[in-house]
Protein backbone atom coordinates (compact mmCIF):
# COMPACT_ATOMS: atom_id res chain seq x y z
CA UNK A 1 0.00 0.00 0.00
CA UNK A 2 1.32 3.43 -0.93
CA UNK A 3 2.21 5.62 2.04
CA UNK A 4 -0.10 8.45 0.94
CA UNK A 5 -3.00 5.99 0.97
CA UNK A 6 -2.26 4.93 4.53
CA UNK A 7 -3.37 8.36 5.76
CA UNK A 8 -6.68 7.89 3.95
CA UNK A 9 -7.07 4.33 5.25
CA UNK A 10 -6.55 5.64 8.78
CA UNK A 11 -9.12 8.39 8.16
CA UNK A 12 -11.81 5.91 7.10
CA UNK A 13 -10.95 2.91 9.27
CA UNK A 14 -13.62 3.57 11.89
CA UNK A 15 -16.32 4.27 9.28
CA UNK A 16 -15.51 0.99 7.53
CA UNK A 17 -15.60 -0.91 10.83
CA UNK A 18 -19.02 0.57 11.69
CA UNK A 19 -20.29 -0.19 8.19
CA UNK A 20 -19.20 -3.82 8.35
CA UNK A 21 -20.87 -4.28 11.74
CA UNK A 22 -24.09 -2.71 10.50
CA UNK A 23 -24.13 -5.00 7.46
CA UNK A 24 -23.52 -8.03 9.67
CA UNK A 25 -26.24 -7.03 12.13
CA UNK A 26 -28.91 -5.63 9.81
CA UNK A 27 -28.15 -7.16 6.44
CA UNK A 28 -26.65 -5.30 3.51
CA UNK A 29 -29.77 -3.64 2.02
CA UNK A 30 -30.96 -2.15 5.31
CA UNK A 31 -27.48 -1.15 6.49
CA UNK A 32 -26.60 0.53 3.19
CA UNK A 33 -29.91 2.42 3.18
CA UNK A 34 -29.20 3.76 6.67
CA UNK A 35 -25.65 4.74 5.71
CA UNK A 36 -26.90 6.46 2.55
CA UNK A 37 -29.37 8.55 4.58
CA UNK A 38 -26.67 9.48 7.09
CA UNK A 39 -24.24 10.51 4.34
CA UNK A 40 -26.92 12.59 2.61
CA UNK A 41 -27.71 14.40 5.87
CA UNK A 42 -24.01 15.05 6.38
CA UNK A 43 -23.64 16.39 2.84
CA UNK A 44 -26.63 18.71 3.28
CA UNK A 45 -24.80 20.28 6.21
CA UNK A 46 -21.58 20.49 4.19
CA UNK A 47 -23.42 22.19 1.31
CA UNK A 48 -25.05 24.75 3.62
CA UNK A 49 -21.75 25.37 5.41
CA UNK A 50 -19.93 25.95 2.13
CA UNK A 51 -22.51 28.49 0.94
CA UNK A 52 -22.11 30.32 4.25
CA UNK A 53 -18.31 30.19 4.06
CA UNK A 54 -18.32 31.52 0.49
CA UNK A 55 -20.78 34.27 1.36
CA UNK A 56 -23.29 33.02 -1.18
CA UNK A 57 -24.38 30.07 -3.25
CA UNK A 58 -23.84 31.32 -6.79
CA UNK A 59 -22.32 29.26 -9.55
CA UNK A 60 -19.54 31.85 -9.75
CA UNK A 61 -18.68 31.44 -6.05
CA UNK A 62 -18.63 27.66 -6.43
CA UNK A 63 -16.48 27.89 -9.58
CA UNK A 64 -13.90 30.04 -7.76
CA UNK A 65 -13.85 27.60 -4.83
CA UNK A 66 -13.40 24.64 -7.20
CA UNK A 67 -10.64 26.40 -9.16
CA UNK A 68 -8.71 27.03 -5.93
CA UNK A 69 -9.07 23.38 -4.94
CA UNK A 70 -8.01 22.14 -8.36
CA UNK A 71 -4.90 24.32 -8.27
CA UNK A 72 -3.74 22.43 -5.17
CA UNK A 73 -4.37 18.90 -6.49
CA UNK A 74 -2.75 16.95 -9.30
CA UNK A 75 -5.69 14.59 -9.71
CA UNK A 76 -8.44 17.18 -10.20
CA UNK A 77 -8.96 19.34 -13.28
CA UNK A 78 -11.51 21.97 -14.16
CA UNK A 79 -12.64 21.04 -17.65
CA UNK A 80 -15.16 23.80 -18.37
CA UNK A 81 -16.82 26.76 -16.67
CA UNK A 82 -19.69 28.68 -18.26
CA UNK A 83 -22.48 30.82 -16.86
CA UNK A 84 -24.58 27.62 -16.57
CA UNK A 85 -22.18 24.85 -15.55
CA UNK A 86 -18.91 23.76 -14.02
CA UNK A 87 -17.37 20.52 -15.30
CA UNK A 88 -14.47 18.78 -13.57
CA UNK A 89 -12.55 15.55 -13.89
CA UNK A 90 -10.98 13.53 -11.07
CA UNK A 91 -8.33 11.04 -12.17
CA UNK A 92 -7.46 9.50 -8.82
CA UNK A 93 -9.67 8.97 -5.78
CA UNK A 94 -7.80 8.19 -2.62
CA UNK A 95 -11.10 7.65 -0.81
CA UNK A 96 -12.01 4.87 -3.26
CA UNK A 97 -8.55 3.36 -2.86
CA UNK A 98 -8.75 3.50 0.94
CA UNK A 99 -12.24 1.99 1.17
CA UNK A 100 -11.19 -0.76 -1.23
CA UNK A 101 -8.16 -1.46 0.96
CA UNK A 102 -10.48 -1.59 3.99
CA UNK A 103 -12.76 -4.09 2.26
CA UNK A 104 -15.69 -1.66 2.11
CA UNK A 105 -15.79 -0.18 -1.41
CA UNK A 106 -19.58 0.17 -1.24
CA UNK A 107 -19.16 2.92 1.38
CA UNK A 108 -17.25 5.06 -1.10
CA UNK A 109 -19.99 4.55 -3.69
CA UNK A 110 -22.54 5.75 -1.11
CA UNK A 111 -20.38 8.77 -0.43
CA UNK A 112 -20.27 9.53 -4.16
CA UNK A 113 -24.06 9.23 -4.36
CA UNK A 114 -24.43 11.76 -1.54
CA UNK A 115 -22.86 14.44 -3.75
CA UNK A 116 -26.29 15.03 -5.30
CA UNK A 117 -27.70 16.10 -1.91
CA UNK A 118 -24.66 18.31 -1.32
CA UNK A 119 -25.17 20.45 -4.41
CA UNK A 120 -28.92 20.80 -3.82
CA UNK A 121 -28.15 22.00 -0.29
CA UNK A 122 -25.54 24.42 -1.60
CA UNK A 123 -28.02 25.88 -4.10
CA UNK A 124 -31.48 24.40 -4.76
CA UNK A 125 -31.29 25.70 -8.37
CA UNK A 126 -28.25 23.53 -9.05
CA UNK A 127 -27.96 19.85 -9.83
CA UNK A 128 -25.11 17.49 -10.44
CA UNK A 129 -24.69 15.27 -13.46
CA UNK A 130 -22.15 12.47 -13.29
CA UNK A 131 -21.76 9.46 -15.54
CA UNK A 132 -18.47 8.07 -14.24
CA UNK A 133 -16.93 7.37 -10.84
CA UNK A 134 -13.68 5.73 -9.92
CA UNK A 135 -15.53 4.04 -7.05
CA UNK A 136 -17.70 2.25 -9.62
CA UNK A 137 -14.65 1.16 -11.61
CA UNK A 138 -14.43 3.95 -14.18
CA UNK A 139 -11.10 5.54 -15.12
CA UNK A 140 -12.21 8.91 -13.74
CA UNK A 141 -15.03 10.79 -12.04
CA UNK A 142 -16.78 13.45 -14.05
CA UNK A 143 -18.62 16.03 -11.99
CA UNK A 144 -20.82 18.55 -13.75
CA UNK A 145 -22.70 21.10 -11.68
CA UNK A 146 -25.52 22.68 -13.66
CA UNK A 147 -27.45 25.83 -12.82
CA UNK A 148 -31.13 25.40 -13.69
CA UNK A 149 -32.92 28.74 -13.77
VOGU-3710 file (C-alpha; in Angstrom, 3 decimals, decimal comma):
1> xxxxxxxxxx> 0,000/0,000/0,000  1,321/3,435/-0,926  2,211/5,623/2,037  -0,103/8,446/0,938  -2,997/5,987/0,966  -2,264/4,929/4,533  -3,370/8,363/5,757  -6,682/7,885/3,951  -7,066/4,330/5,247  -6,552/5,638/8,777
11> xxxxxxxxxx> -9,123/8,387/8,157  -11,812/5,909/7,103  -10,954/2,912/9,267  -13,619/3,574/11,893  -16,317/4,267/9,284  -15,509/0,987/7,535  -15,603/-0,908/10,827  -19,017/0,568/11,687  -20,287/-0,195/8,187  -19,195/-3,821/8,350
21> xxxxxxxxxx> -20,875/-4,284/11,742  -24,094/-2,711/10,496  -24,127/-5,003/7,457  -23,519/-8,027/9,670  -26,236/-7,029/12,133  -28,907/-5,628/9,810  -28,153/-7,162/6,439  -26,654/-5,304/3,508  -29,771/-3,641/2,019  -30,960/-2,151/5,311
31> xxxxxxxxxx> -27,484/-1,153/6,490  -26,604/0,529/3,192  -29,906/2,421/3,176  -29,204/3,761/6,673  -25,653/4,738/5,711  -26,895/6,457/2,550  -29,370/8,548/4,581  -26,671/9,477/7,087  -24,245/10,508/4,343  -26,921/12,586/2,607
41> xxxxxxxxxx> -27,712/14,399/5,868  -24,014/15,054/6,379  -23,637/16,386/2,839  -26,631/18,714/3,279  -24,796/20,282/6,212  -21,575/20,489/4,187  -23,422/22,186/1,307  -25,055/24,746/3,618  -21,754/25,374/5,410  -19,932/25,951/2,127
51> xxxxxxxxxx> -22,510/28,495/0,940  -22,110/30,318/4,247  -18,307/30,193/4,064  -18,316/31,524/0,495  -20,781/34,267/1,361  -23,290/33,019/-1,180  -24,381/30,067/-3,248  -23,837/31,319/-6,792  -22,318/29,258/-9,550  -19,539/31,854/-9,747
61> xxxxxxxxxx> -18,683/31,439/-6,047  -18,628/27,659/-6,432  -16,477/27,890/-9,577  -13,897/30,035/-7,764  -13,855/27,599/-4,833  -13,398/24,644/-7,200  -10,638/26,395/-9,164  -8,714/27,034/-5,934  -9,070/23,384/-4,940  -8,010/22,145/-8,356
71> xxxxxxxxxx> -4,897/24,320/-8,268  -3,745/22,426/-5,170  -4,366/18,904/-6,491  -2,747/16,953/-9,301  -5,692/14,587/-9,706  -8,442/17,184/-10,198  -8,965/19,338/-13,279  -11,509/21,969/-14,156  -12,644/21,035/-17,654  -15,160/23,801/-18,372
81> xxxxxxxxxx> -16,824/26,758/-16,671  -19,690/28,678/-18,260  -22,481/30,818/-16,860  -24,584/27,624/-16,573  -22,177/24,851/-15,548  -18,913/23,758/-14,021  -17,372/20,525/-15,304  -14,469/18,776/-13,570  -12,552/15,549/-13,890  -10,981/13,527/-11,067
91> xxxxxxxxxx> -8,329/11,044/-12,175  -7,459/9,496/-8,818  -9,675/8,968/-5,783  -7,799/8,188/-2,620  -11,096/7,648/-0,814  -12,010/4,868/-3,255  -8,545/3,359/-2,856  -8,753/3,503/0,937  -12,244/1,989/1,174  -11,193/-0,762/-1,233
101> xxxxxxxxxx> -8,156/-1,458/0,962  -10,479/-1,589/3,995  -12,758/-4,086/2,257  -15,693/-1,665/2,113  -15,794/-0,184/-1,410  -19,578/0,168/-1,237  -19,161/2,919/1,375  -17,249/5,058/-1,104  -19,986/4,553/-3,686  -22,543/5,750/-1,113
111> xxxxxxxxxx> -20,384/8,771/-0,425  -20,270/9,527/-4,161  -24,056/9,234/-4,359  -24,433/11,757/-1,537  -22,863/14,444/-3,755  -26,292/15,028/-5,296  -27,703/16,098/-1,905  -24,657/18,305/-1,318  -25,166/20,446/-4,413  -28,918/20,801/-3,821
121> xxxxxxxxxx> -28,154/21,998/-0,289  -25,537/24,420/-1,598  -28,015/25,876/-4,105  -31,482/24,404/-4,760  -31,289/25,701/-8,365  -28,250/23,525/-9,054  -27,960/19,855/-9,831  -25,112/17,489/-10,443  -24,689/15,265/-13,461  -22,154/12,471/-13,291
131> xxxxxxxxxx> -21,761/9,463/-15,542  -18,474/8,068/-14,242  -16,927/7,374/-10,841  -13,678/5,734/-9,916  -15,529/4,043/-7,051  -17,703/2,253/-9,620  -14,654/1,158/-11,610  -14,433/3,950/-14,177  -11,103/5,537/-15,116  -12,213/8,910/-13,737
141> xxxxxxxxx> -15,025/10,787/-12,043  -16,784/13,450/-14,050  -18,619/16,031/-11,990  -20,818/18,547/-13,753  -22,697/21,095/-11,679  -25,516/22,677/-13,660  -27,447/25,835/-12,823  -31,134/25,399/-13,687  -32,922/28,736/-13,769
//
